[in-house]
Amino acid sequence: MMPSFHSADRPTHRRVMVVGVLFCSVFMVISFWLRPQPDSGKVLVKADRLVRTAGEARKAN
């Protein structure tokens, strides 16, 4: 019978899972910071409009 990863003892299994989660989170952080950020302020304009109109009654038609 071939040894399986699931038959490992609990500390080894936990250590492997922690290392895997650590590598995934590092990869996600690096890829987020290396992604080109938009230069336009379109998102800020939309957020500003939403904040300014919050609480106002909207017209039906």
KADA-V255260 format. One line per field, one symbol per residue. phi: phi as a letter, one per 40 degrees, with the letter a starting at -180 (. if undefined). burial: b if it has 9 or more other C-alpha atoms within 8 Angstrom, else e. Layout:
# KADA-V255260
phi->???
burial->???
This chain:
# KADA-V255260
phi->.ccbccccccccccccccccccccccccccccccccccccccccccccccccccgccccca
burial->eeeeeeeeeeeebeeeeeeeeeeeeeeeeeeeeeeeeeeeeeeeeeeeeeeeeeeeeeeee
